[in-house]
Amino acid sequence: MLPRLLIIILLSVLTGHSIADTNPTSPSVSDTAELLSNANIEGLKALPIHGLNMVKAGGKTFFMSDNGRFVITGTLLDVWNRVAVTELDKVDQIANRIDLSKMKLKIDDLGPATIGTGKPQVVVFVDPRCPYCGKVQKQMDALKGQYTFKLVPIPVLGPESQSLVVKIGCMLQTQSKDKARDALTHQVYDTLPFEIDSKCDREPVQRAMVTAKLFGIDGVPFLISPDGRTFKGAPDSLADWLANKLAPRVEAVQPPSKAAVVPPDSTKTSNDGDARP
């Protein structure tokens, strides 16, 4: 099972979308309530935190629950991007951005398949059986001289995907890593071994699943550009999106299967060697 210490470290590094810093010199509760009741709302933005919004009223900024009952005053810190969220326009800047360069997270620790030789790094969370992921992966071939793509397999489509993720993850640790990478890229898996090596280190797969959960990845593909921009789904043109040009999505994101997927550390191995929940 995933060591307790590893979970604690991952949580300490990756969690904490924000920290609310209350100020003892802030206006009283009644003063704040009076201001919000009488002032014109100058703007409101939903934060990338479930149930919390940023509100500007009377020239001041507040953080308010969806129903308006609870209000937080003070400074909101985005720990991942290392910035203070002080203005409404900053919400748009951080909502779809994960700056990996500012986080203590090494993508190689998640057991990715690597494609390309370019210096800028693109991270793509994929399911081995996701058709939309396949559309993104086909566009990588023409860009592999400009970028290095890190494909992180995670199972969102049920037990079959879970088995493939473990097999690919195990093969990526061996001399057959090129075969595993090609199988994932082209979504052709008949060359994968029938059984999973019992000596395989499954921690990278487990780290990938924990990271995906903490990043709030609820569908694939999920892309992170070299400058931290994120995208859910398959962009019409991967090249245009990476160049920060308008790239409308033409394919919907692949949502998780209704069947619950259990992390690999909680799986059992069947007689044929496949990992199943």
N, C-alpha and C positions, 0 to 999 in steps of 0.2 A: 504494500500500500504506500501511497505518497507519504513520506515522512512528515510528521507534524511540524517540525522545524521549517521544512521547505514551504509548507502552506503558509506559515506565519510570515516567512520572509517575502513570499510573493504578495501576500495581502498588504504587508507594510510598504512594499514598493509600488504596487499597482492600484491599491484602493485609495479612497479619499479623493473623489472628484473635487471636493471642496472642503474648506474648513471655515466655519463662521467664527469670526473674532469679535465677540461682543465688547463694547466699549463702556466702561463704567460711567463715563461722562456723557453718554448719549441722553437724548431727551427722555422724559418720563413716559411711561406707558400711555398715560392719558393724553399727553401732548402729541405723541405719535399717532394715536388713534384719531385724535381731533384733526390732525393734518391730513391723514388719509381719507377721512370722511368728507372734508370740505374742499380739499385741493383738487384741481383738475389732474387726471392721470395723463402725464405727458408721454408715456410709453410703457409697454409691457412686453417682456420676452420670456418664453419658456426656457428654463435652463436645462442642460443635459443631466438633470437630477430629477428623478421621478417625483412629481408633485410640488416642485418649487419653481417659482417665477421671480424674475427681477422686475421691479416696478420703480418708475421714476415719477415722483409727484412733489409739487412744491419746490422743485429744484434739488430734491434730495432723493437718494437711492435706497430702496428697501428690498428685502427678499421675503416673498409672501407665499403661503401655501395656496393650493388651487382654490380652496373655498374661501380664501381671504381671512380666515380666522387667526392664523399664526403669522407673525411678522418677525423677521430677524433683522436687527440693525448691526452695522459694523462692516468689516471687510471680508469679502469672499475671495479665497485663494484657490486657484486651480493648481494643485500640486503637480499634476502630470506635466503641464506646460510651463510651470513655474512663473505664473503671472497673477496679478490681482485683477479681479473682474470688477471694474469700477464704472463702466459705461455700458449702455445697452448695445452699442455696436460691437463691443468686445465679445458679447455672447455669441454672435454669428461667427466670429473669428475662431472661437475655441470649440463650438458645438460639434464641428465635424473635423477635428484636428487631434492627432495624437503624435506629439513630437518625441519620437523614440530616442533622439539624440540627447534629450534632457532626462531620460528615464534610465534607471539602472536595470535595464532589461536587454539581454543579448538574444537576438532572434535565433542564433545558432543553437542556443540551449533548448529550443523548442523542436529540434530535429527536422528542419526544413529540407526540402529538395531544392538545390541551387541550379538556376538556369541563367546563363549570360556571364559576361566579363566586364561590363561597364562599371564605373565607380559608383554612380548613384544606386542606392538600394531600394527596391520596391518589395513590400511584404504583401502576400496574398493568402488569406485563409480560404481553403477550399475543401469541399467534400469530394472524394474520389468518384462519386457517381452523379455529381451535380452537372446537368447539361449547360447551365449558364457559366459555370466555372470553365468548362471545356471551351466555350466561345472566347473567354478571356485568354486562356492558355494558348490557343491557336495564334493569337496576335503577338505572342511573346517572341516567336522565332525571328520576326523581322526587326525586333528591338534588342536582341540579346547582345549586340555589340555596343549599345548605348547604356544599358542598365544591367544590373544583376537582380534577378527575381528570386525571392525566397518564398517558396510555396509551402505553407504550413497546413498539412492535412488534419482536418477535424471531422468527426462523424456527426452529421446532423440528420442523416436520412435513415437511421435505424441500424439494426444489428449487422447487416451486410456491409454497410459503410464502416462500421466499427471494426469488423474483422479486417477489411482492406487497409484501414489506417494503421492498425497494429502491424500487419505484414509489411507494408511499405516502410513504416518506421523502423522495423527490425532490419530490413534489407539495406536501408540507408546507412546502417552502421557497419556494413560488410564491404567486401570487394565488389559486390554486385550492386553498389549504390547507383551506378549509371543506369542499370536495367530498371531499378525501382523508380528513378527519376523519369525515365522514358515512359514507363507504364502509367505513372500518374499524369504526365503531360498529355499523353495520347488517349488516356482512359481505356487502355487495353490491358487486362489483368490475367490473361490465361498463362502468362509466363511466370507468375508469382508462385512461390513454393506452396505446396498443399498444406504443409504443417508450419506452425510458428516455432522458431527455435526457443526452447525453454530457457536458454541462457541470455536471451535478448533483454537488454535494458529498456524497460518501458517508461522510465521516468521522463524522457523528452516528450513522449506522447501525452503523458499526464500533465506536464507543464503547459503544453500547448492548449489542452482543454481548459485548464484553470485560467490561463491568460485570456482565452476567447470568452470565457464566462465573465471575467472582470472587465474586459473591454466592452461588454454588452453586445457581443456579436450574436444576433438572433437569426441570421441567415447568411448564406454564402452565394457568390464570392464577396469577400470583404477586403478592400484594398487600402493600403497605406502608402502614400507617395513619399519620395525622398524628403519633401518639405513638410511632411506630417499631415497633409490633407487625406481624408478618408472618403471612401465611396462604397456604398452598399449596392451590389448588383453588377451587371456587365455593362460598361460604358460602350456607346456606339463605336468610338475610336479610342483604344487604349493609348495610342500615341498622343492624341490631342489632349486627353485627360491628364496624362503625365506632364505635358507641356503647359498645363493650366489653361487650356483653351476650353471653350464651351463644348461639352461632350454629353449630350442627352442620353439617358439610359433607354435602350430599346428592348431589353429583356428584364423581367422582374427578378428580384432576388429570390433564391431558393430557400424557402422557409424550412424549419426543422420538421422532421417527421412527427406525426402524432404519437408514435410509439416512443416511449422514453428511452433515451440512450444513457447507459451507465458508464461512467469513466472507466478506462481500461484497468485501473487498479482494483476495481470491484468486480471484474469479469471472472467467469469460470471458463476453463478450457474443455471443450467437448472432445470426444474420442477422435475426431478427424483433425484436431489441432486448431480449429478456428476459435477465436475469442467471441463468446456470446454472453449477453446479459443473463 
